[in-house]
């Protein structure tokens, strides 16, 4: 079971298939400000709170 599940902008569950790739993408393409990330038809508002949430998932999954 995938423990890395987040909600998109519409409240739908989105399982992150590869947290390492997802986190690295967010860091590289959505490093600052507020942007929109789209993946597999799901939309996410990427801001500091979202980046922190993904960082925590990344750190907790790599221990």
C-alpha positions in Angstrom: 0.0 0.0 0.0 1.3 3.4 -0.9 1.6 5.6 2.2 2.4 8.7 0.1 -1.2 9.8 -0.7 -2.0 13.5 -1.0 -5.2 15.4 -1.9 -5.3 17.4 -5.1 -7.0 20.8 -5.4 -10.4 19.1 -5.8 -10.0 16.9 -2.7 -9.3 13.7 -4.7 -6.7 11.3 -3.5 -3.4 11.1 -5.4 -0.9 8.3 -4.7 2.6 9.5 -5.3 4.2 6.7 -7.3 7.8 7.8 -6.7 8.3 10.3 -3.8 11.9 10.9 -4.8 11.1 12.0 -8.3 8.0 13.9 -7.2 10.0 15.8 -4.5 12.9 16.5 -6.9 10.5 17.9 -9.5 8.8 20.2 -7.0 12.2 21.5 -5.8 13.4 22.1 -9.4 10.4 23.4 -11.2 8.3 24.9 -8.3 11.1 26.2 -6.0 9.6 29.5 -5.0 6.3 31.4 -5.2 2.9 29.9 -5.8 2.5 27.7 -8.9 0.3 24.9 -10.2 1.6 21.4 -10.7 -0.4 19.0 -12.9 0.2 15.3 -12.9 -2.0 12.5 -14.3 -5.0 14.9 -14.4 -4.5 16.1 -10.8 -3.8 19.7 -10.0 -1.9 20.9 -7.0 -1.2 24.5 -5.8 2.4 24.5 -4.9 3.3 27.0 -2.2 5.5 26.9 0.9 3.0 24.8 2.8 2.8 22.2 0.0 6.5 22.1 -0.4 6.9 21.5 3.3 4.3 18.7 3.2 6.2 17.0 0.3 9.5 17.5 2.0 8.1 15.7 5.1 6.8 12.8 3.1 10.2 12.5 1.3 12.1 12.6 4.6 9.8 10.1 6.3 9.9 7.7 3.4 13.7 7.6 3.2 14.4 6.5 6.8 
